[in-house]
Amino acid sequence: MSDKVKAYIGITSTAMFWGASFVSIKICMAVFGPLYLAFYRYILTSLIIFFVLKLMNMVEKIDNKDILRMAVSGIAGVTIYFACENNAVLRISSNEASILIGMIPIFSLVFNRFIYKSKITLRNALSILVSIFGIYLIIGGASFSLNIGGYTFMIMAAVSWSIFQFTVKPLFEKYNHMTITMYQSFFGVLGFVPFLRLDYMHLDKLDMNVFLHFMFLTLICSALCTYLYLYSQEILGINITSVFLNLIPVFTFVFSFVILKEKLSFIQIIGALIVIVAVSCVKEEIVYSAGKSDESCEIKSVEGCLIE
């Protein structure tokens, strides 16, 4: 089996697992509150990555001058992102949450315009407008008055991840991806500590089903998928992997329908398709993940080191 075939299998598997993660999050929150779920998930994730790096003799020490940036990126990409995402999934369907998080490239494009003064091309401007229309259909197809809190949390999650992308960019030039993910997980966990008293945890409801979904989020979605994503990106390049990640809402729809019996209305399905197509059309952005461009293509696109 060639490396390219393995990469295609890897990125497809990543999209599938990250799509399923929205269902697992919803199930786990019967026991863990939004903050506790992310807190315990990333304690284990940071420990797992540390032991893997230790076993491979790849543990890197970060420079003192990079500690603050590493901490800020961890709080933005782990603490704020997952606090918002989990709170959103608690209030709206898994389908709606996965579709709304697909707005990340749009927010990144806007941030890139204001921070780096990059021009927004006509194609990208149209993508923004079309995606906003798609979001309107998704929200309008549900009970907007009941779900406005969930939608707000999900949009805040997308914004926080966009901030994370800009904060983490310089670190990719000095450290490997797993080292960055380990330290960000650690700082992200610390960011939850002051707020845990505001959250709930019902250990009396913990059963094997919830435990297995929690371990799936930790071992597969956080640890394994980070590796698969980075491996696939190295082989296929940024553009191809970003297109494959637009499959996440599709997989979420399948898993949520089978496991949670969730459904989208016809108008919401149309809105979802519009958002996926619009986001897929976003081009000419700064590369945030590996710190280098896809050499086989002159156009660069937005994508971060995802830790979903």
For each residue, the residues with C-beta under 8 A, 3 or more apart:
1: 5 6
2: 5 6
3: 6 7 235
4: 7 8 235 236
5: 1 2 8 9
6: 1 2 3 9 10 231 235
7: 3 4 10 11 231 232 234 235 236
8: 4 5 11 12 232 236
9: 5 6 12 13
10: 6 7 13 14 228 229 231 232
11: 7 8 14 15 228 229 232 233 236 240 241 244 245
12: 8 9 15 16 244 247
13: 9 10 16 17 225 228
14: 10 11 17 18 225 228 229 232 244 245
15: 11 12 18 19 244 245 247 248 251
16: 12 13 19 20 247 251
17: 13 14 20 21 220 221 224 225
18: 14 15 21 221 225 245 248 251 306 308
19: 15 16 22 98 247 248 249 250 251 252 254 255
20: 16 17 23 24 216 221 251 252 255
21: 17 18 24 25 216 217 221 308
22: 19 25 26 89 94 95 97 98 252 255 256
23: 20 26 27 94 252 255 256 259 260
24: 20 21 27 28 213 214 216 217 221
25: 21 22 28 29 37 85 86 89 94 217
26: 22 23 29 89 90 94 260
27: 23 24 30 209 210 213 259 260
28: 24 25 31 32 37 210 213 214 217
29: 25 26 32 33 34 37 86 89 90
30: 27 202 205 210
31: 28 201 202 203 205 206 210
32: 28 29 36 37 40 201 214
33: 29 36 37 199 200 201
34: 29 37 38 82 83 86 87 89 90 199
35: 38 39 83 86 192 195 196 198 199
36: 32 33 39 40 196 199 200 201
37: 25 28 29 32 33 34 40 41 82 86 214 217
38: 34 35 41 42 78 79 82 83 86 188 192
39: 35 36 42 43 189 192 193 196
40: 32 36 37 43 44 214
41: 37 38 44 45 82 214 217 218 222
42: 38 39 45 46 78 82 185 188 189 222
43: 39 40 46 47 189
44: 40 41 47 48 218 219
45: 41 42 48 49 181 185 218 222 223 307
46: 42 43 49 50 182 185 186 189
47: 43 44 50 51
48: 44 45 51 52 218 219 223
49: 45 46 52 53 178 181 182 185 223
50: 46 47 53 54 59 182
51: 47 48 54 55
52: 48 49 55 56 178 223
53: 49 50 56 58 59 60 178 179 182
54: 50 51 57 59
55: 51 52
56: 52 53
57: 54
58: 53 176 178 179
59: 50 53 54 179
60: 53 175 176 179
61:
62: 66 67 70 175 179 183
63: 66 67 174
64: 67
65: 68
66: 62 63 69 70 171 174 175
67: 62 63 64 70 71
68: 65 71 72
69: 66 72 73 167 168 170 171
70: 62 66 67 73 74 171 180 183 184 187
71: 67 68 74 75 187
72: 68 69 75 76 167
73: 69 70 76 77 164 167 168 171 180 184 187
74: 70 71 77 78 79 183 184 185 186 187 188 190 191
75: 71 72 78 79 80 187 188 191
76: 72 73 79 80 81 160 161 163 164 167
77: 73 74 80 81 160 161 164 167 168 184 188 304 307
78: 38 42 74 75 81 82 184 185 187 188 189 191 307
79: 38 74 75 76 82 83 188 191 192
80: 75 76 77 83 84 156 157 160 191
81: 76 77 78 84 85 157 160 161 164
82: 34 37 38 41 42 78 79 85 86 157 188
83: 34 35 38 79 80 86 87 192 195
84: 80 81 87 88 153 154 156 157 160
85: 25 81 82 88 89 97 101 153 154 157
86: 25 29 34 35 37 38 82 83 89 90
87: 34 83 84 90 91 149 150 153
88: 84 85 91 92 97 100 150 151 153 154 157
89: 22 25 26 29 34 85 86 92 94 97 150
90: 26 29 34 86 87 150
91: 87 88 147 149 150 153
92: 88 89 96 97 142 147 150 151 154
93: 96 97 142 256 260 262 264
94: 22 23 25 26 89 97 98 252 255 256 260 262
95: 22 98 99 249 252 253 256 262 264 268 272
96: 92 93 99 100 138 139 142 147 150 151 154 264 268
97: 22 85 88 89 92 93 94 100 101 150 154 252
98: 19 22 94 95 101 102 248 249 252 253
99: 95 96 102 138 249 252 271 272 275 276
100: 88 96 97 103 135 138 151 154 155 158
101: 85 97 98 104 154 157 158 161 248
102: 98 99 105 246 248 249 275 276 279
103: 100 106 107 131 135 155 158 275 279
104: 101 107 108 158 161 162 302 304
105: 102 108 109 242 279 282 285 301 302 303
106: 103 109 110 127 128 131 158 278 279 282
107: 103 104 110 111 158 159 161 162
108: 104 105 111 112 162 165 285 288 302 304
109: 105 106 112 113 120 124 128 282 285 302
110: 106 107 113 114 120 128 162
111: 107 108 114 115 162 163 165 166
112: 108 109 115 116 118 166 285 286 302
113: 109 110 116 117 118 119 120
114: 110 111 117
115: 111 112 166
116: 112 113 286
117: 113 114
118: 112 113 285 286
119: 113
120: 109 110 113 124 125 128
121: 124 125 283 284
122: 125 126
123: 126 127 281 283
124: 109 120 121 127 128 281 282 283 284
125: 120 121 122 128 129
126: 122 123 129 130 281
127: 106 123 124 130 131 278 279 281 282
128: 106 109 110 120 124 125 131 132 278
129: 125 126 132 133
130: 126 127 133 134 274 277 278
131: 103 106 127 128 134 135 274 275 278 279
132: 128 129 135 136
133: 129 130 136 137 271 274
134: 130 131 137 138 271 272 273 274 275 278
135: 100 103 131 132 138 139 271 275
136: 132 133 139 140 271
137: 133 134 140 141 267 268 270 271 274
138: 96 99 100 134 135 141 142 268 271 272 275
139: 96 135 136 142 144 147 151
140: 136 137 144 267 271
141: 137 138 264 265 266 267 268 271
142: 92 93 96 138 139 146 147 265 268
143: 146 147
144: 139 140 147 148 151
145: 148
146: 142 143
147: 91 92 96 139 142 143 144 150 151
148: 144 145 151 152
149: 87 91 152 153
150: 87 88 89 90 91 92 96 97 147 153 154
151: 88 92 96 100 139 144 147 148 154 155
152: 148 149 155 156
153: 84 85 87 88 91 149 150 156 157
154: 84 85 88 92 96 97 100 101 150 151 157 158
155: 100 103 151 152 158 159
156: 80 84 152 153 159 160
157: 80 81 82 84 85 88 101 153 154 160 161
158: 100 101 103 104 106 107 154 155 161 162
159: 107 155 156 162 163
160: 76 77 80 81 84 156 157 163 164
161: 76 77 81 101 104 107 157 158 164 165 304
162: 104 107 108 110 111 158 159 165 166
163: 76 111 159 160 166 167
164: 73 76 77 81 160 161 167 168 304
165: 108 111 161 162 168 169 288 302 304
166: 111 112 115 162 163 169 288
167: 69 72 73 76 77 163 164
168: 69 73 77 164 165 171 172 180 184 288 304 305
169: 165 166 172 286 288 291
170: 69 173 174
171: 66 69 70 73 168 174 175 180
172: 168 169 175 177 180 288 289 290 291 305
173: 170 291
174: 63 66 170 171
175: 60 62 66 171 172 179 180
176: 58 60 179 180
177: 172 180 181 226 230 289 290 305
178: 49 52 53 58 181 182 226 227 230
179: 53 58 59 60 62 175 176 182 183
180: 70 73 168 171 172 175 176 177 183 184 305
181: 45 49 177 178 184 185 226 305 307
182: 46 49 50 53 178 179 185 186
183: 62 70 74 179 180 186 187
184: 70 73 74 77 78 168 180 181 187 188 307
185: 42 45 46 49 74 78 181 182 188 189 222 307
186: 46 74 182 183 189 190
187: 70 71 73 74 75 78 183 184 190 191
188: 38 42 74 75 77 78 79 82 184 185 191 192
189: 39 42 43 46 78 185 186 192 193
190: 74 186 187 193
191: 74 75 78 79 80 187 188 194
192: 35 38 39 79 83 188 189 195 196
193: 39 189 190 196
194: 191
195: 35 83 192 198 199
196: 35 36 39 192 193 199
197:
198: 35 195
199: 33 34 35 36 195 196
200: 33 36
201: 31 32 33 36
202: 30 31 205 206
203: 31 206
204:
205: 30 31 202 210
206: 31 202 203 210 211
207: 210 211
208: 211 212
209: 27 212 213
210: 27 28 30 31 205 206 207 213 214
211: 206 207 208 214 215
212: 208 209 215 216
213: 24 27 28 209 210 216 217
214: 24 28 32 37 40 41 210 211 217 218
215: 211 212 218 219
216: 20 21 24 212 213 219 220 221
217: 21 24 25 28 37 41 213 214 220 221 222
218: 41 44 45 48 214 215 221 222 223
219: 44 48 215 216 222 223 224
220: 17 216 217 223 224 225
221: 17 18 20 21 24 216 217 218 224 225 308
222: 41 42 45 185 217 218 219 225 226 307 308
223: 45 48 49 52 218 219 220 226 227
224: 17 219 220 221 227 228
225: 13 14 17 18 220 221 222 228 229 306 308
226: 177 178 181 222 223 229 230 305 306 307
227: 178 223 224 230 231
228: 10 11 13 14 224 225 231 232
229: 10 11 14 225 226 232 233 241 305 306
230: 177 178 226 227 233 234 289 290 305
231: 6 7 10 227 228 234 235
232: 7 8 10 11 14 228 229 235 236 241 244
233: 11 229 230 236 237 238 241 289 290 303
234: 7 230 231 290
235: 3 4 6 7 231 232
236: 4 7 8 11 232 233 240 241
237: 233 240 241 294 295 296 297
238: 233 241 242 287 289 290 293 294 300 301 303
239: 242 243 294 297 299 300 301
240: 11 236 237 243 244
241: 11 229 232 233 236 237 238 244 245 303
242: 105 238 239 245 246 301 302 303
243: 239 240 246 280
244: 11 12 14 15 232 240 241 247
245: 11 14 15 18 241 242 248 303 306
246: 102 242 243 249 276 279 280
247: 12 15 16 19 244 250 251
248: 15 18 19 98 101 102 245 251 252
249: 19 95 98 99 102 246 252 253 272 275 276
250: 19 247 253 254 276
251: 15 16 18 19 20 247 248 254 255
252: 19 20 22 23 94 95 97 98 99 248 249 255 256
253: 95 98 249 250 256 257 264 272
254: 19 250 251 257 258
255: 19 20 22 23 94 251 252 258 259 260
256: 22 23 93 94 95 252 253 259 260 262
257: 253 254 260 261 262 263
258: 254 255
259: 23 27 255 256
260: 23 26 27 93 94 255 256 257
261: 257
262: 93 94 95 256 257
263: 257
264: 93 95 96 141 253 268 269 272
265: 141 142 268 269
266: 141 269 270
267: 137 140 141 270 271
268: 95 96 137 138 141 142 264 265 271 272
269: 264 265 266 272 273
270: 137 266 267 273 274
271: 99 133 134 135 136 137 138 140 141 267 268 274 275
272: 95 99 134 138 249 253 264 268 269 275 276
273: 134 269 270 276 277
274: 130 131 133 134 137 270 271 277 278
275: 99 102 103 131 134 135 138 249 271 272 278 279
276: 99 102 246 249 250 272 273 279 280
277: 130 273 274 280 281
278: 106 127 128 130 131 134 274 275 281 282
279: 102 103 105 106 127 131 246 275 276 282
280: 243 246 276 277
281: 123 124 126 127 277 278
282: 105 106 109 124 127 278 279 285 301 302
283: 121 123 124 299 301
284: 121 124 299 300 301
285: 105 108 109 112 118 282 300 301 302
286: 112 116 118 169 300 302
287: 238 290 291 292 293 294 300 301 302 303
288: 108 165 166 168 169 172 302 303 304 305
289: 172 177 230 233 238 303 304 305
290: 172 177 230 233 234 238 287
291: 169 172 173 287
292: 287 295
293: 238 287 297 300
294: 237 238 239 287 297 300
295: 237 292
296: 237
297: 237 239 293 294 300
298:
299: 239 283 284
300: 238 239 284 285 286 287 293 294 297
301: 105 238 239 242 282 283 284 285 287
302: 104 105 108 109 112 165 242 282 285 286 287 288
303: 105 233 238 241 242 245 287 288 289 306
304: 77 104 108 161 164 165 168 288 289
305: 168 172 177 180 181 226 229 230 288 289
306: 18 225 226 229 245 303
307: 45 77 78 181 184 185 222 226
308: 18 21 221 222 225
